[in-house]
Amino acid sequence: MKLVVGLGNPGEEYRGTRHNVGAEAVERLGERAGAVFRRRWRLRARAARAPVGGRTLTLARPQTFMNVSGAAVAALMRWEKCAPADLLVVTDDIALPLGRIRIRKGGGAGGHKGLESVIGALGTEEFPRLRIGVGRPAGGWVPHVLGRFGPGEDEEAARAIERAAEAVEEIARSGIEAAMNRFNPPAG
């Protein structure tokens, strides 16, 4: 792993929304590592190099909207000269209960427009991803993912963001299999 990208929407109006937990987890990872994110205009992202799990990684947050994240991810990969297997995408997931995280080596988008954009830009589904559960919507999914966490949910979301940062550190230190064994929920 060389590049960790947290998906979300740019701008303060989206900070703290369910759709931005991936970006906020990468920011939290950067805080833990003492990284300073800088705007990379040509890459359409904020990025930083940081020591994570005994390795130096590039942490990035696209400054594009979620549904067109693929362009920024592809630009970051060209800049880093890395293959899809060297990428880790961190994003939200409405199919997971609030606070759960799940690490996968690859797979489909599962209806997630940000992942669809990344898959389209890279031409492959075979890149690792870490999904953070934001819970199923009671109504439509758009108001749900663009909404903020309700009373009591914000603490659970903050814990999930922290666990996601820990999971990325584990992937860097011990590999994806070890992180999957430690952080993925048990089957059943």
PyMOL commands that set and color helices and strands:
alter all, ss='L'
color gray80, all
select helices_A, chain A and resi 12-14+18-33+41-43+66-80+84-86+113-122+141-146+153-174+176-183
alter helices_A, ss='H'
color red, helices_A
select strands_A, chain A and resi 3-6+38-40+45-52+55-62+87-93+101-104+129-133
alter strands_A, ss='S'
color yellow, strands_A
deselect
rebuild
show_as cartoon
